[in-house]
Amino acid sequence: MHAKIAFLILAGFLIGAVLLGLRQQRIAAARDLVELHRQIEQTRRQLWSAQAAIAREVQPQALRRVLADSPDLIERSTSTAQVSVAAADDGLTAIGDGGGVEN
């Protein structure tokens, strides 16, 4: 009888220890997930800052001049599409073979 009670106490202790270990693993995984999300957001902010800096530095008139002076530059950078650059009232518009990008 005492052996059964001792066994049940020991089994309960082992089950509790295993559950505690699983709980700690879950907490650690959640902490790692939060850290990864923070890193993703920081990387996104850095990317947006870089894109904004590029947008501030790119001058449409200078870009048009460079593209007009070097037509082979466009042909080398786009293997299949012929890209033409046209002025628009609100900025620069690049028109390709149906898949153009407008700003």
Secondary structure, 3 states (H helix, E strand, C coil): CHHHHHHHHHHHHHHHHHHHHHHHHHHHHHHHHHHHHHHHHHHHHHHHHHHHHHHHHCCHHHHHHHHHHCHHHHHHHCCCCCCEEEEECCEEEEECCCCCEEC
